[in-house]
Amino acid sequence: SLQLHRPCDRLSNVYPPSPKSGWDSFCWAIWFRQVPNHNNASDPGVSAKQIWIDVVDEGDQRCLTFTDNGSGMTPNKLHKMLSFGFTEKGSGKSSQQAIGVYGNGFKSGSMRLGRDALIFTKNGGCQSVGMLSQTYLHNIKAQAVMVPIVPFNQQTNILLLVVTEDSTASLAAILKHSIISSEEQIHAHFDSIHSKKGTKILIWNIRRAKDGKTEIDFETDPTDFRLPEIQTEEIKKGLSNSGSLRHHQNIPDMYYSLRAYLSILYLKPRTQVILRGKKIQARLVSKKLSYIEHDVYKPQFSVSYCDSTRYV
């Protein structure tokens, strides 16, 4: 067992236990197109009607923000969300298939976008802030993933000490090692979730390319997130080499534009996405196809295969 002598923070549990806690193994997630946490807005039981995605300046840091008006989370659920390999999806009776069932989507996705994240959530009675931060873990020389979580009474804004015994020390850790330096700033972020319930994710120390520029282009289109031109050219070259794109054709905008990608992300959109203050206009791909082909696949197994797998 690990003894860090830091009673302030909970360990972010690993299910099942992992032989190493280094961050490198969790930073393989695909591009920003996997909008962290909120790409599951169509999951069964999710009540979010709207999601806001934006980029803001917090002090001297440029930050990504993801905000929804869903049900929010209790401190316990927030801790589970920040724990690797933990998920409750698939345990219900809903016939709708959940997106992401391995319990690593938010962690891998957010840490691919930036080194540090704060999660603000409120569920109508309690509002909590949690921190998942590579910078923090490096600063305290942690040997395991630790996540400070601080709950407040949503009506009085008073720190709740009975929910978690480490609330005071966790608050001190967040104020010292994040871009938030006061309780007033924390409550300002809670207030920026305009509904009574909801969640806001703030990601900073955004990943940068070798030239020092952020891996996401925020400047070309003020209503969009885009891949830098140099990466777009690399994608075009790859598509051309694979035969998916002819030399005289332009690369489809969904390959480099988050706005274009989100417009076709869901077959049946149920959640409205607002990117940088402008609504995403959903395009139903199934209704725009010139030709549709239906194919039924019926797997056939040999007797020897069935006998061999029976004892696996």
Beta strands, then each sheet from edge to edge (+ up, - down):
strand 1: 10-11
strand 2: 50-58
strand 3: 61-68
strand 4: 114-123
strand 5: 126-133
strand 6: 146-147
strand 7: 149-153
strand 8: 197-206
strand 9: 272-275
strand 10: 278-279
sheet 1: 1+ 6-
sheet 2: 7+ 5- 4+ 8- 3+ 2- 9- 10+
end
